[in-house]
Amino acid sequence: MADALASGASGGDPVEVQVLSAAPSFLERNEVFLMDDYQLFEEFLTNEELFFKADKFPNGTPFFRIPQKIKNGSLVDIFVVFEEENVKVLFLKIATVEDDEKLPVFYELFNDLNRNYKFFTFNLNSDNEVVLEGNLPTDLRDGEFQPESLFGYIIAALKTLSDVYPKIMKVIWAD
């Protein structure tokens, strides 16, 4: 039993209130949409007969790992990470800068590449591994998640990586 309004609009008489269901929190709604988007992309990858591994990080964030060969034959890992309001696409295992003296040359190269390619960024992670990264909102088109649009973005990033890979390797192999 409870007074339905704090102001006592029920005339001060107690009324019985029945809670039919709790209103979903913002986080719960996002998790539902997030999992729907994740499942839609999983179905898309399956229907396209692409090899992938679906998994979750220890914090529960779902992702796909898609191994892929680039034009020169090198194998990279593509991670598609479904975050709260966007999808992060990471290309890993591209190359590793083992000579710290080459870092300034890489910074200059990445600055040039990042000026030319606005939808992706090239950088080095803490292990000096070359990373290609992009972020997209989940509602890419028409206010709804579109697996085809996300896959098109991944293909564009893959083409970009294939195009610039020789420049990256030229710096790695330089004396």
Summary of the structure (lengths in Angstrom):
residues: 175
radius of gyration: 23.6
end to end distance: 81.1
largest distance: 87.7
contacts: 432
relative contact order: 0.13
helix: 38%
strand: 26%
